[in-house]
Amino acid sequence: LEQAGNPQLMTQELIRTLAAHSLNNLRVLNQMAAELLDTAAERNLTRLDESLFLELFTPTASKPHRSKSQQPAKSL
């Protein structure tokens, strides 16, 4: 980050989180960092932190799928 010109862009916690979640895969690391940077630019954020990471990469809970036998009967 120092060579890129902004050593304060990401918090140390975010750097560790990105490294842990990328599992030593540089493509994954670059893609996740690019998404964070893109979102931060859209929102005019000056610093990237774990809260932005969690907002972008936390899976959303979906409703459980019901089988046809579990669906309520249609009324006529």
PQR file with spaces between the fields and no chain letter, atoms N, CA, C, O and H, PARSE charges and radii, in Angstrom:
ATOM       1  N    LEU     1       0.818   -1.194    0.000 -0.4000 1.5000
ATOM       2  CA   LEU     1       0.000    0.000    0.000 -0.0000 2.0000
ATOM       3  C    LEU     1       0.860    1.256    0.000  0.5500 1.7000
ATOM       4  O    LEU     1       0.481    2.272   -0.582 -0.5500 1.4000
ATOM       5  N    GLU     2       2.010    1.187    0.649 -0.4000 1.5000
ATOM       6  CA   GLU     2       2.901    2.349    0.651 -0.0000 2.0000
ATOM       7  C    GLU     2       3.394    2.651   -0.758  0.5500 1.7000
ATOM       8  O    GLU     2       3.444    3.814   -1.160 -0.5500 1.4000
ATOM       9  H    GLU     2       2.318    0.362    1.122  0.4000 1.0000
ATOM      10  N    GLN     3       3.759    1.615   -1.513 -0.4000 1.5000
ATOM      11  CA   GLN     3       4.224    1.824   -2.884 -0.0000 2.0000
ATOM      12  C    GLN     3       3.105    2.344   -3.776  0.5500 1.7000
ATOM      13  O    GLN     3       3.364    3.070   -4.737 -0.5500 1.4000
ATOM      14  H    GLN     3       3.718    0.671   -1.186  0.4000 1.0000
ATOM      15  N    ALA     4       1.867    1.979   -3.467 -0.4000 1.5000
ATOM      16  CA   ALA     4       0.734    2.448   -4.263 -0.0000 2.0000
ATOM      17  C    ALA     4       0.392    3.898   -3.948  0.5500 1.7000
ATOM      18  O    ALA     4      -0.310    4.551   -4.720 -0.5500 1.4000
ATOM      19  H    ALA     4       1.656    1.390   -2.687  0.4000 1.0000
ATOM      20  N    GLY     5       0.883    4.409   -2.818 -0.4000 1.5000
ATOM      21  CA   GLY     5       0.690    5.815   -2.508 -0.0000 2.0000
ATOM      22  C    GLY     5      -0.309    6.125   -1.417  0.5500 1.7000
ATOM      23  O    GLY     5      -0.498    7.296   -1.088 -0.5500 1.4000
ATOM      24  H    GLY     5       1.453    3.878   -2.191  0.4000 1.0000
ATOM      25  N    ASN     6      -0.965    5.112   -0.834 -0.4000 1.5000
ATOM      26  CA   ASN     6      -1.930    5.390    0.222 -0.0000 2.0000
ATOM      27  C    ASN     6      -1.876    4.289    1.283  0.5500 1.7000
ATOM      28  O    ASN     6      -2.702    3.376    1.271 -0.5500 1.4000
ATOM      29  H    ASN     6      -0.811    4.161   -1.102  0.4000 1.0000
ATOM      30  N    PRO     7      -0.910    4.372    2.198 -0.5600 1.5000
ATOM      31  CA   PRO     7      -0.765    3.311    3.199  0.2800 2.0000
ATOM      32  C    PRO     7      -1.926    3.243    4.191  0.5500 1.7000
ATOM      33  O    PRO     7      -2.075    2.238    4.886 -0.5500 1.4000
ATOM      34  N    GLN     8      -2.747    4.283    4.272 -0.4000 1.5000
ATOM      35  CA   GLN     8      -3.874    4.300    5.205 -0.0000 2.0000
ATOM      36  C    GLN     8      -5.191    3.885    4.554  0.5500 1.7000
ATOM      37  O    GLN     8      -6.253    4.044    5.155 -0.5500 1.4000
ATOM      38  H    GLN     8      -2.627    5.099    3.707  0.4000 1.0000
ATOM      39  N    LEU     9      -5.132    3.355    3.333 -0.4000 1.5000
ATOM      40  CA   LEU     9      -6.357    3.010    2.609 -0.0000 2.0000
ATOM      41  C    LEU     9      -7.151    1.908    3.299  0.5500 1.7000
ATOM      42  O    LEU     9      -8.377    1.983    3.376 -0.5500 1.4000
ATOM      43  H    LEU     9      -4.268    3.226    2.845  0.4000 1.0000
ATOM      44  N    MET    10      -6.461    0.881    3.802 -0.4000 1.5000
ATOM      45  CA   MET    10      -7.133   -0.250    4.445 -0.0000 2.0000
ATOM      46  C    MET    10      -6.657   -0.387    5.882  0.5500 1.7000
ATOM      47  O    MET    10      -5.494   -0.132    6.197 -0.5500 1.4000
ATOM      48  H    MET    10      -5.464    0.819    3.738  0.4000 1.0000
ATOM      49  N    THR    11      -7.577   -0.794    6.746 -0.4000 1.5000
ATOM      50  CA   THR    11      -7.194   -1.065    8.129 -0.0000 2.0000
ATOM      51  C    THR    11      -6.411   -2.375    8.183  0.5500 1.7000
ATOM      52  O    THR    11      -6.526   -3.214    7.290 -0.5500 1.4000
ATOM      53  H    THR    11      -8.521   -1.001    6.490  0.4000 1.0000
ATOM      54  N    GLN    12      -5.622   -2.540    9.230 -0.4000 1.5000
ATOM      55  CA   GLN    12      -4.862   -3.781    9.403 -0.0000 2.0000
ATOM      56  C    GLN    12      -5.798   -4.983    9.548  0.5500 1.7000
ATOM      57  O    GLN    12      -5.482   -6.078    9.081 -0.5500 1.4000
ATOM      58  H    GLN    12      -5.529   -1.859    9.956  0.4000 1.0000
ATOM      59  N    GLU    13      -6.945   -4.780   10.193 -0.4000 1.5000
ATOM      60  CA   GLU    13      -7.918   -5.859   10.345 -0.0000 2.0000
ATOM      61  C    GLU    13      -8.445   -6.305    8.988  0.5500 1.7000
ATOM      62  O    GLU    13      -8.619   -7.500    8.751 -0.5500 1.4000
ATOM      63  H    GLU    13      -7.201   -3.891   10.572  0.4000 1.0000
ATOM      64  N    LEU    14      -8.699   -5.355    8.100 -0.4000 1.5000
ATOM      65  CA   LEU    14      -9.183   -5.702    6.766 -0.0000 2.0000
ATOM      66  C    LEU    14      -8.112   -6.439    5.977  0.5500 1.7000
ATOM      67  O    LEU    14      -8.418   -7.395    5.264 -0.5500 1.4000
ATOM      68  H    LEU    14      -8.558   -4.384    8.292  0.4000 1.0000
ATOM      69  N    ILE    15      -6.878   -6.013    6.092 -0.4000 1.5000
ATOM      70  CA   ILE    15      -5.782   -6.692    5.389 -0.0000 2.0000
ATOM      71  C    ILE    15      -5.696   -8.146    5.847  0.5500 1.7000
ATOM      72  O    ILE    15      -5.554   -9.050    5.023 -0.5500 1.4000
ATOM      73  H    ILE    15      -6.629   -5.237    6.671  0.4000 1.0000
ATOM      74  N    ARG    16      -5.781   -8.370    7.148 -0.4000 1.5000
ATOM      75  CA   ARG    16      -5.735   -9.741    7.673 -0.0000 2.0000
ATOM      76  C    ARG    16      -6.956  -10.545    7.228  0.5500 1.7000
ATOM      77  O    ARG    16      -6.840  -11.724    6.892 -0.5500 1.4000
ATOM      78  H    ARG    16      -5.896   -7.635    7.817  0.4000 1.0000
ATOM      79  N    THR    17      -8.117   -9.908    7.227 -0.4000 1.5000
ATOM      80  CA   THR    17      -9.344  -10.595    6.813 -0.0000 2.0000
ATOM      81  C    THR    17      -9.283  -10.992    5.346  0.5500 1.7000
ATOM      82  O    THR    17      -9.656  -12.109    4.988 -0.5500 1.4000
ATOM      83  H    THR    17      -8.211   -8.951    7.499  0.4000 1.0000
ATOM      84  N    LEU    18      -8.817  -10.090    4.499 -0.4000 1.5000
ATOM      85  CA   LEU    18      -8.681  -10.414    3.074 -0.0000 2.0000
ATOM      86  C    LEU    18      -7.712  -11.571    2.867  0.5500 1.7000
ATOM      87  O    LEU    18      -7.982  -12.481    2.083 -0.5500 1.4000
ATOM      88  H    LEU    18      -8.514   -9.183    4.790  0.4000 1.0000
ATOM      89  N    ALA    19      -6.597  -11.534    3.562 -0.4000 1.5000
ATOM      90  CA   ALA    19      -5.608  -12.610    3.425 -0.0000 2.0000
ATOM      91  C    ALA    19      -6.196  -13.945    3.877  0.5500 1.7000
ATOM      92  O    ALA    19      -5.976  -14.971    3.233 -0.5500 1.4000
ATOM      93  H    ALA    19      -6.378  -10.795    4.199  0.4000 1.0000
ATOM      94  N    ALA    20      -6.930  -13.933    4.965 -0.4000 1.5000
ATOM      95  CA   ALA    20      -7.511  -15.173    5.480 -0.0000 2.0000
ATOM      96  C    ALA    20      -8.586  -15.724    4.548  0.5500 1.7000
ATOM      97  O    ALA    20      -8.651  -16.933    4.329 -0.5500 1.4000
ATOM      98  H    ALA    20      -7.109  -13.100    5.488  0.4000 1.0000
ATOM      99  N    HIS    21      -9.417  -14.862    4.006 -0.4000 1.5000
ATOM     100  CA   HIS    21     -10.522  -15.322    3.169 -0.0000 2.0000
ATOM     101  C    HIS    21     -10.108  -15.655    1.747  0.5500 1.7000
ATOM     102  O    HIS    21     -10.840  -16.352    1.044 -0.5500 1.4000
ATOM     103  H    HIS    21      -9.364  -13.879    4.185  0.4000 1.0000
ATOM     104  N    SER    22      -8.971  -15.182    1.313 -0.4000 1.5000
ATOM     105  CA   SER    22      -8.523  -15.503   -0.046 -0.0000 2.0000
ATOM     106  C    SER    22      -7.814  -16.850   -0.107  0.5500 1.7000
ATOM     107  O    SER    22      -7.607  -17.383   -1.197 -0.5500 1.4000
ATOM     108  H    SER    22      -8.377  -14.616    1.884  0.4000 1.0000
ATOM     109  N    LEU    23      -7.438  -17.413    1.040 -0.4000 1.5000
ATOM     110  CA   LEU    23      -6.793  -18.726    1.122 -0.0000 2.0000
ATOM     111  C    LEU    23      -5.564  -18.824    0.225  0.5500 1.7000
ATOM     112  O    LEU    23      -5.364  -19.825   -0.463 -0.5500 1.4000
ATOM     113  H    LEU    23      -7.607  -16.980    1.926  0.4000 1.0000
ATOM     114  N    ASN    24      -4.744  -17.777    0.239 -0.4000 1.5000
ATOM     115  CA   ASN    24      -3.496  -17.714   -0.545 -0.0000 2.0000
ATOM     116  C    ASN    24      -3.719  -17.771   -2.051  0.5500 1.7000
ATOM     117  O    ASN    24      -2.808  -18.124   -2.800 -0.5500 1.4000
ATOM     118  H    ASN    24      -4.906  -16.964    0.798  0.4000 1.0000
ATOM     119  N    ASN    25      -4.915  -17.429   -2.496 -0.4000 1.5000
ATOM     120  CA   ASN    25      -5.214  -17.394   -3.921 -0.0000 2.0000
ATOM     121  C    ASN    25      -5.198  -15.926   -4.351  0.5500 1.7000
ATOM     122  O    ASN    25      -6.086  -15.157   -3.981 -0.5500 1.4000
ATOM     123  H    ASN    25      -5.655  -17.143   -1.887  0.4000 1.0000
ATOM     124  N    LEU    26      -4.186  -15.539   -5.134 -0.4000 1.5000
ATOM     125  CA   LEU    26      -4.035  -14.130   -5.508 -0.0000 2.0000
ATOM     126  C    LEU    26      -5.181  -13.621   -6.367  0.5500 1.7000
ATOM     127  O    LEU    26      -5.547  -12.450   -6.270 -0.5500 1.4000
ATOM     128  H    LEU    26      -3.465  -16.163   -5.435  0.4000 1.0000
ATOM     129  N    ARG    27      -5.750  -14.471   -7.199 -0.4000 1.5000
ATOM     130  CA   ARG    27      -6.896  -14.036   -8.011 -0.0000 2.0000
ATOM     131  C    ARG    27      -8.078  -13.674   -7.127  0.5500 1.7000
ATOM     132  O    ARG    27      -8.732  -12.653   -7.341 -0.5500 1.4000
ATOM     133  H    ARG    27      -5.452  -15.423   -7.278  0.4000 1.0000
ATOM     134  N    VAL    28      -8.347  -14.505   -6.143 -0.4000 1.5000
ATOM     135  CA   VAL    28      -9.445  -14.233   -5.214 -0.0000 2.0000
ATOM     136  C    VAL    28      -9.156  -12.961   -4.430  0.5500 1.7000
ATOM     137  O    VAL    28     -10.037  -12.116   -4.268 -0.5500 1.4000
ATOM     138  H    VAL    28      -7.816  -15.334   -5.970  0.4000 1.0000
ATOM     139  N    LEU    29      -7.933  -12.821   -3.946 -0.4000 1.5000
ATOM     140  CA   LEU    29      -7.538  -11.629   -3.197 -0.0000 2.0000
ATOM     141  C    LEU    29      -7.726  -10.369   -4.037  0.5500 1.7000
ATOM     142  O    LEU    29      -8.293   -9.385   -3.562 -0.5500 1.4000
ATOM     143  H    LEU    29      -7.218  -13.507   -4.078  0.4000 1.0000
ATOM     144  N    ASN    30      -7.257  -10.393   -5.272 -0.4000 1.5000
ATOM     145  CA   ASN    30      -7.389   -9.228   -6.151 -0.0000 2.0000
ATOM     146  C    ASN    30      -8.846   -8.918   -6.461  0.5500 1.7000
ATOM     147  O    ASN    30      -9.234   -7.750   -6.486 -0.5500 1.4000
ATOM     148  H    ASN    30      -6.797  -11.192   -5.659  0.4000 1.0000
ATOM     149  N    GLN    31      -9.657   -9.942   -6.696 -0.4000 1.5000
ATOM     150  CA   GLN    31     -11.072   -9.722   -7.005 -0.0000 2.0000
ATOM     151  C    GLN    31     -11.809   -9.113   -5.817  0.5500 1.7000
ATOM     152  O    GLN    31     -12.587   -8.174   -5.978 -0.5500 1.4000
ATOM     153  H    GLN    31      -9.342  -10.891   -6.675  0.4000 1.0000
ATOM     154  N    MET    32     -11.562   -9.649   -4.632 -0.4000 1.5000
ATOM     155  CA   MET    32     -12.223   -9.118   -3.439 -0.0000 2.0000
ATOM     156  C    MET    32     -11.779   -7.683   -3.171  0.5500 1.7000
ATOM     157  O    MET    32     -12.607   -6.830   -2.851 -0.5500 1.4000
ATOM     158  H    MET    32     -10.930  -10.412   -4.501  0.4000 1.0000
ATOM     159  N    ALA    33     -10.494   -7.411   -3.296 -0.4000 1.5000
ATOM     160  CA   ALA    33      -9.982   -6.055   -3.076 -0.0000 2.0000
ATOM     161  C    ALA    33     -10.543   -5.090   -4.115  0.5500 1.7000
ATOM     162  O    ALA    33     -10.853   -3.943   -3.792 -0.5500 1.4000
ATOM     163  H    ALA    33      -9.821   -8.104   -3.556  0.4000 1.0000
ATOM     164  N    ALA    34     -10.674   -5.543   -5.354 -0.4000 1.5000
ATOM     165  CA   ALA    34     -11.229   -4.687   -6.409 -0.0000 2.0000
ATOM     166  C    ALA    34     -12.685   -4.343   -6.119  0.5500 1.7000
ATOM     167  O    ALA    34     -13.105   -3.204   -6.325 -0.5500 1.4000
ATOM     168  H    ALA    34     -10.422   -6.474   -5.617  0.4000 1.0000
ATOM     169  N    GLU    35     -13.454   -5.314   -5.645 -0.4000 1.5000
ATOM     170  CA   GLU    35     -14.853   -5.048   -5.300 -0.0000 2.0000
ATOM     171  C    GLU    35     -14.948   -4.058   -4.141  0.5500 1.7000
ATOM     172  O    GLU    35     -15.794   -3.164   -4.149 -0.5500 1.4000
ATOM     173  H    GLU    35     -13.113   -6.239   -5.478  0.4000 1.0000
ATOM     174  N    LEU    36     -14.079   -4.220   -3.150 -0.4000 1.5000
ATOM     175  CA   LEU    36     -14.061   -3.279   -2.029 -0.0000 2.0000
ATOM     176  C    LEU    36     -13.717   -1.872   -2.503  0.5500 1.7000
ATOM     177  O    LEU    36     -14.369   -0.902   -2.119 -0.5500 1.4000
ATOM     178  H    LEU    36     -13.392   -4.946   -3.144  0.4000 1.0000
ATOM     179  N    LEU    37     -12.691   -1.769   -3.337 -0.4000 1.5000
ATOM     180  CA   LEU    37     -12.254   -0.467   -3.828 -0.0000 2.0000
ATOM     181  C    LEU    37     -13.325    0.186   -4.694  0.5500 1.7000
ATOM     182  O    LEU    37     -13.549    1.392   -4.597 -0.5500 1.4000
ATOM     183  H    LEU    37     -12.161   -2.557   -3.649  0.4000 1.0000
ATOM     184  N    ASP    38     -13.983   -0.595   -5.535 -0.4000 1.5000
ATOM     185  CA   ASP    38     -15.041   -0.073   -6.398 -0.0000 2.0000
ATOM     186  C    ASP    38     -16.205    0.472   -5.569  0.5500 1.7000
ATOM     187  O    ASP    38     -16.709    1.562   -5.837 -0.5500 1.4000
ATOM     188  H    ASP    38     -13.800   -1.575   -5.614  0.4000 1.0000
ATOM     189  N    THR    39     -16.622   -0.287   -4.574 -0.4000 1.5000
ATOM     190  CA   THR    39     -17.722    0.154   -3.716 -0.0000 2.0000
ATOM     191  C    THR    39     -17.329    1.392   -2.917  0.5500 1.7000
ATOM     192  O    THR    39     -18.132    2.313   -2.760 -0.5500 1.4000
ATOM     193  H    THR    39     -16.213   -1.173   -4.356  0.4000 1.0000
ATOM     194  N    ALA    40     -16.109    1.417   -2.417 -0.4000 1.5000
ATOM     195  CA   ALA    40     -15.637    2.580   -1.661 -0.0000 2.0000
ATOM     196  C    ALA    40     -15.600    3.824   -2.545  0.5500 1.7000
ATOM     197  O    ALA    40     -15.931    4.917   -2.087 -0.5500 1.4000
ATOM     198  H    ALA    40     -15.458    0.669   -2.545  0.4000 1.0000
ATOM     199  N    ALA    41     -15.204    3.669   -3.793 -0.4000 1.5000
ATOM     200  CA   ALA    41     -15.171    4.812   -4.712 -0.0000 2.0000
ATOM     201  C    ALA    41     -16.582    5.316   -4.994  0.5500 1.7000
ATOM     202  O    ALA    41     -16.806    6.525   -5.056 -0.5500 1.4000
ATOM     203  H    ALA    41     -14.935    2.781   -4.165  0.4000 1.0000
ATOM     204  N    GLU    42     -17.533    4.404   -5.165 -0.4000 1.5000
ATOM     205  CA   GLU    42     -18.926    4.807   -5.400 -0.0000 2.0000
ATOM     206  C    GLU    42     -19.489    5.580   -4.216  0.5500 1.7000
ATOM     207  O    GLU    42     -20.287    6.500   -4.396 -0.5500 1.4000
ATOM     208  H    GLU    42     -17.351    3.422   -5.115  0.4000 1.0000
ATOM     209  N    ARG    43     -19.081    5.215   -3.017 -0.4000 1.5000
ATOM     210  CA   ARG    43     -19.597    5.839   -1.790 -0.0000 2.0000
ATOM     211  C    ARG    43     -18.702    6.959   -1.273  0.5500 1.7000
ATOM     212  O    ARG    43     -18.984    7.542   -0.226 -0.5500 1.4000
ATOM     213  H    ARG    43     -18.433    4.468   -2.871  0.4000 1.0000
ATOM     214  N    ASN    44     -17.638    7.262   -1.988 -0.4000 1.5000
ATOM     215  CA   ASN    44     -16.678    8.293   -1.584 -0.0000 2.0000
ATOM     216  C    ASN    44     -16.095    8.035   -0.191  0.5500 1.7000
ATOM     217  O    ASN    44     -15.942    8.961    0.606 -0.5500 1.4000
ATOM     218  H    ASN    44     -17.409    6.788   -2.838  0.4000 1.0000
ATOM     219  N    LEU    45     -15.774    6.778    0.092 -0.4000 1.5000
ATOM     220  CA   LEU    45     -15.147    6.423    1.363 -0.0000 2.0000
ATOM     221  C    LEU    45     -13.647    6.661    1.265  0.5500 1.7000
ATOM     222  O    LEU    45     -13.040    6.420    0.222 -0.5500 1.4000
ATOM     223  H    LEU    45     -15.898    6.026   -0.556  0.4000 1.0000
ATOM     224  N    THR    46     -13.060    7.131    2.343 -0.4000 1.5000
ATOM     225  CA   THR    46     -11.620    7.397    2.335 -0.0000 2.0000
ATOM     226  C    THR    46     -10.817    6.257    2.938  0.5500 1.7000
ATOM     227  O    THR    46      -9.595    6.216    2.797 -0.5500 1.4000
ATOM     228  H    THR    46     -13.553    7.328    3.191  0.4000 1.0000
ATOM     229  N    ARG    47     -11.494    5.329    3.609 -0.4000 1.5000
ATOM     230  CA   ARG    47     -10.790    4.213    4.257 -0.0000 2.0000
ATOM     231  C    ARG    47     -11.651    2.957    4.161  0.5500 1.7000
ATOM     232  O    ARG    47     -12.859    2.994    4.394 -0.5500 1.4000
ATOM     233  H    ARG    47     -12.487    5.362    3.724  0.4000 1.0000
ATOM     234  N    LEU    48     -11.009    1.850    3.815 -0.4000 1.5000
ATOM     235  CA   LEU    48     -11.701    0.568    3.723 -0.0000 2.0000
ATOM     236  C    LEU    48     -11.513   -0.182    5.034  0.5500 1.7000
ATOM     237  O    LEU    48     -10.402   -0.254    5.561 -0.5500 1.4000
ATOM     238  H    LEU    48     -10.028    1.819    3.626  0.4000 1.0000
ATOM     239  N    ASP    49     -12.609   -0.744    5.564 -0.4000 1.5000
ATOM     240  CA   ASP    49     -12.507   -1.469    6.822 -0.0000 2.0000
ATOM     241  C    ASP    49     -13.322   -2.755    6.773  0.5500 1.7000
ATOM     242  O    ASP    49     -13.946   -3.073    5.760 -0.5500 1.4000
ATOM     243  H    ASP    49     -13.511   -0.685    5.136  0.4000 1.0000
ATOM     244  N    GLU    50     -13.306   -3.492    7.885 -0.4000 1.5000
ATOM     245  CA   GLU    50     -13.991   -4.777    7.942 -0.0000 2.0000
ATOM     246  C    GLU    50     -15.496   -4.653    7.780  0.5500 1.7000
ATOM     247  O    GLU    50     -16.128   -5.576    7.266 -0.5500 1.4000
ATOM     248  H    GLU    50     -12.799   -3.234    8.708  0.4000 1.0000
ATOM     249  N    SER    51     -16.081   -3.561    8.195 -0.4000 1.5000
ATOM     250  CA   SER    51     -17.534   -3.422    8.070 -0.0000 2.0000
ATOM     251  C    SER    51     -17.955   -3.425    6.600  0.5500 1.7000
ATOM     252  O    SER    51     -18.987   -3.998    6.253 -0.5500 1.4000
ATOM     253  H    SER    51     -15.568   -2.812    8.612  0.4000 1.0000
ATOM     254  N    LEU    52     -17.167   -2.793    5.742 -0.4000 1.5000
ATOM     255  CA   LEU    52     -17.462   -2.821    4.309 -0.0000 2.0000
ATOM     256  C    LEU    52     -17.281   -4.235    3.770  0.5500 1.7000
ATOM     257  O    LEU    52     -18.084   -4.700    2.962 -0.5500 1.4000
ATOM     258  H    LEU    52     -16.328   -2.327    6.024  0.4000 1.0000
ATOM     259  N    PHE    53     -16.234   -4.918    4.213 -0.4000 1.5000
ATOM     260  CA   PHE    53     -16.005   -6.304    3.802 -0.0000 2.0000
ATOM     261  C    PHE    53     -17.207   -7.168    4.169  0.5500 1.7000
ATOM     262  O    PHE    53     -17.712   -7.920    3.335 -0.5500 1.4000
ATOM     263  H    PHE    53     -15.581   -4.540    4.870  0.4000 1.0000
ATOM     264  N    LEU    54     -17.664   -7.061    5.412 -0.4000 1.5000
ATOM     265  CA   LEU    54     -18.795   -7.869    5.862 -0.0000 2.0000
ATOM     266  C    LEU    54     -20.067   -7.526    5.099  0.5500 1.7000
ATOM     267  O    LEU    54     -20.868   -8.408    4.786 -0.5500 1.4000
ATOM     268  H    LEU    54     -17.253   -6.450    6.089  0.4000 1.0000
ATOM     269  N    GLU    55     -20.248   -6.259    4.803 -0.4000 1.5000
ATOM     270  CA   GLU    55     -21.421   -5.840    4.044 -0.0000 2.0000
ATOM     271  C    GLU    55     -21.430   -6.459    2.645  0.5500 1.7000
ATOM     272  O    GLU    55     -22.477   -6.880    2.156 -0.5500 1.4000
ATOM     273  H    GLU    55     -19.597   -5.543    5.057  0.4000 1.0000
ATOM     274  N    LEU    56     -20.270   -6.511    2.012 -0.4000 1.5000
ATOM     275  CA   LEU    56     -20.194   -7.019    0.643 -0.0000 2.0000
ATOM     276  C    LEU    56     -20.147   -8.537    0.558  0.5500 1.7000
ATOM     277  O    LEU    56     -20.725   -9.118   -0.361 -0.5500 1.4000
ATOM     278  H    LEU    56     -19.419   -6.169    2.410  0.4000 1.0000
ATOM     279  N    PHE    57     -19.479   -9.183    1.488 -0.4000 1.5000
ATOM     280  CA   PHE    57     -19.194  -10.603    1.328 -0.0000 2.0000
ATOM     281  C    PHE    57     -19.919  -11.527    2.298  0.5500 1.7000
ATOM     282  O    PHE    57     -19.663  -12.731    2.294 -0.5500 1.4000
ATOM     283  H    PHE    57     -19.010   -8.711    2.234  0.4000 1.0000
ATOM     284  N    THR    58     -20.812  -11.003    3.126 -0.4000 1.5000
ATOM     285  CA   THR    58     -21.597  -11.868    3.996 -0.0000 2.0000
ATOM     286  C    THR    58     -22.756  -12.429    3.187  0.5500 1.7000
ATOM     287  O    THR    58     -23.522  -11.671    2.593 -0.5500 1.4000
ATOM     288  H    THR    58     -21.020  -10.025    3.130  0.4000 1.0000
ATOM     289  N    PRO    59     -22.892  -13.751    3.159 -0.5600 1.5000
ATOM     290  CA   PRO    59     -24.000  -14.328    2.390  0.2800 2.0000
ATOM     291  C    PRO    59     -25.337  -13.920    2.991  0.5500 1.7000
ATOM     292  O    PRO    59     -25.484  -13.837    4.210 -0.5500 1.4000
ATOM     293  N    THR    60     -26.291  -13.670    2.136 -0.4000 1.5000
ATOM     294  CA   THR    60     -27.623  -13.318    2.610 -0.0000 2.0000
ATOM     295  C    THR    60     -28.409  -14.597    2.850  0.5500 1.7000
ATOM     296  O    THR    60     -28.282  -15.568    2.104 -0.5500 1.4000
ATOM     297  H    THR    60     -26.172  -13.737    1.146  0.4000 1.0000
ATOM     298  N    ALA    61     -29.204  -14.586    3.879 -0.4000 1.5000
ATOM     299  CA   ALA    61     -30.026  -15.755    4.187 -0.0000 2.0000
ATOM     300  C    ALA    61     -31.219  -15.778    3.246  0.5500 1.7000
ATOM     301  O    ALA    61     -31.892  -14.764    3.055 -0.5500 1.4000
ATOM     302  H    ALA    61     -29.307  -13.798    4.485  0.4000 1.0000
ATOM     303  N    SER    62     -31.470  -16.913    2.676 -0.4000 1.5000
ATOM     304  CA   SER    62     -32.627  -17.040    1.796 -0.0000 2.0000
ATOM     305  C    SER    62     -33.691  -17.861    2.505  0.5500 1.7000
ATOM     306  O    SER    62     -33.413  -18.589    3.457 -0.5500 1.4000
ATOM     307  H    SER    62     -30.924  -17.736    2.832  0.4000 1.0000
ATOM     308  N    LYS    63     -34.903  -17.725    2.020 -0.4000 1.5000
ATOM     309  CA   LYS    63     -36.000  -18.487    2.600 -0.0000 2.0000
ATOM     310  C    LYS    63     -35.830  -19.954    2.228  0.5500 1.7000
ATOM     311  O    LYS    63     -35.403  -20.268    1.117 -0.5500 1.4000
ATOM     312  H    LYS    63     -35.129  -17.134    1.246  0.4000 1.0000
ATOM     313  N    PRO    64     -36.158  -20.844    3.142 -0.5600 1.5000
ATOM     314  CA   PRO    64     -36.053  -22.268    2.803  0.2800 2.0000
ATOM     315  C    PRO    64     -37.069  -22.629    1.726  0.5500 1.7000
ATOM     316  O    PRO    64     -38.196  -22.135    1.722 -0.5500 1.4000
ATOM     317  N    HIS    65     -36.651  -23.491    0.824 -0.4000 1.5000
ATOM     318  CA   HIS    65     -37.544  -23.920   -0.248 -0.0000 2.0000
ATOM     319  C    HIS    65     -38.467  -25.013    0.278  0.5500 1.7000
ATOM     320  O    HIS    65     -38.034  -25.929    0.977 -0.5500 1.4000
ATOM     321  H    HIS    65     -35.735  -23.892    0.827  0.4000 1.0000
ATOM     322  N    ARG    66     -39.734  -24.902   -0.068 -0.4000 1.5000
ATOM     323  CA   ARG    66     -40.694  -25.924    0.334 -0.0000 2.0000
ATOM     324  C    ARG    66     -40.914  -26.884   -0.828  0.5500 1.7000
ATOM     325  O    ARG    66     -40.928  -26.489   -1.994 -0.5500 1.4000
ATOM     326  H    ARG    66     -40.086  -24.158   -0.636  0.4000 1.0000
ATOM     327  N    SER    67     -41.080  -28.120   -0.487 -0.4000 1.5000
ATOM     328  CA   SER    67     -41.452  -29.073   -1.529 -0.0000 2.0000
ATOM     329  C    SER    67     -42.943  -28.919   -1.780  0.5500 1.7000
ATOM     330  O    SER    67     -43.647  -28.309   -0.976 -0.5500 1.4000
ATOM     331  H    SER    67     -41.069  -28.441    0.460  0.4000 1.0000
ATOM     332  N    LYS    68     -43.424  -29.457   -2.871 -0.4000 1.5000
ATOM     333  CA   LYS    68     -44.845  -29.316   -3.209 -0.0000 2.0000
ATOM     334  C    LYS    68     -45.738  -29.892   -2.121  0.5500 1.7000
ATOM     335  O    LYS    68     -46.833  -29.381   -1.886 -0.5500 1.4000
ATOM     336  H    LYS    68     -42.852  -29.953   -3.525  0.4000 1.0000
ATOM     337  N    SER    69     -45.288  -30.948   -1.455 -0.4000 1.5000
ATOM     338  CA   SER    69     -46.113  -31.559   -0.410 -0.0000 2.0000
ATOM     339  C    SER    69     -46.210  -30.668    0.829  0.5500 1.7000
ATOM     340  O    SER    69     -47.144  -30.822    1.615 -0.5500 1.4000
ATOM     341  H    SER    69     -44.398  -31.363   -1.646  0.4000 1.0000
ATOM     342  N    GLN    70     -45.279  -29.749    1.020 -0.4000 1.5000
ATOM     343  CA   GLN    70     -45.294  -28.879    2.194 -0.0000 2.0000
ATOM     344  C    GLN    70     -45.997  -27.555    1.932  0.5500 1.7000
ATOM     345  O    GLN    70     -46.250  -26.801    2.872 -0.5500 1.4000
ATOM     346  H    GLN    70     -44.520  -29.623    0.381  0.4000 1.0000
ATOM     347  N    GLN    71     -46.319  -27.254    0.681 -0.4000 1.5000
ATOM     348  CA   GLN    71     -46.955  -25.985    0.363 -0.0000 2.0000
ATOM     349  C    GLN    71     -48.419  -26.024    0.779  0.5500 1.7000
ATOM     350  O    GLN    71     -49.064  -27.069    0.697 -0.5500 1.4000
ATOM     351  H    GLN    71     -46.113  -27.866   -0.083  0.4000 1.0000
ATOM     352  N    PRO    72     -48.947  -24.881    1.228 -0.5600 1.5000
ATOM     353  CA   PRO    72     -50.354  -24.849    1.628  0.2800 2.0000
ATOM     354  C    PRO    72     -51.259  -25.102    0.425  0.5500 1.7000
ATOM     355  O    PRO    72     -50.923  -24.759   -0.709 -0.5500 1.4000
ATOM     356  N    ALA    73     -52.404  -25.704    0.695 -0.4000 1.5000
ATOM     357  CA   ALA    73     -53.364  -25.997   -0.372 -0.0000 2.0000
ATOM     358  C    ALA    73     -53.963  -24.699   -0.889  0.5500 1.7000
ATOM     359  O    ALA    73     -54.215  -23.769   -0.123 -0.5500 1.4000
ATOM     360  H    ALA    73     -52.676  -25.983    1.616  0.4000 1.0000
ATOM     361  N    LYS    74     -54.188  -24.647   -2.186 -0.4000 1.5000
ATOM     362  CA   LYS    74     -54.794  -23.460   -2.797 -0.0000 2.0000
ATOM     363  C    LYS    74     -56.292  -23.479   -2.544  0.5500 1.7000
ATOM     364  O    LYS    74     -56.944  -24.515   -2.676 -0.5500 1.4000
ATOM     365  H    LYS    74     -53.983  -25.403   -2.808  0.4000 1.0000
ATOM     366  N    SER    75     -56.827  -22.322   -2.179 -0.4000 1.5000
ATOM     367  CA   SER    75     -58.273  -22.240   -1.977 -0.0000 2.0000
ATOM     368  C    SER    75     -58.945  -21.887   -3.291  0.5500 1.7000
ATOM     369  O    SER    75     -58.374  -21.189   -4.129 -0.5500 1.4000
ATOM     370  H    SER    75     -56.298  -21.481   -2.071  0.4000 1.0000
ATOM     371  N    LEU    76     -60.146  -22.371   -3.457 -0.4000 1.5000
ATOM     372  CA   LEU    76     -60.878  -22.135   -4.708 -0.0000 2.0000
ATOM     373  C    LEU    76     -61.725  -20.950   -4.629  0.5500 1.7000
ATOM     374  O    LEU    76     -62.407  -20.613   -5.596 -0.5500 1.4000
ATOM     375  H    LEU    76     -60.609  -22.938   -2.776  0.4000 1.0000
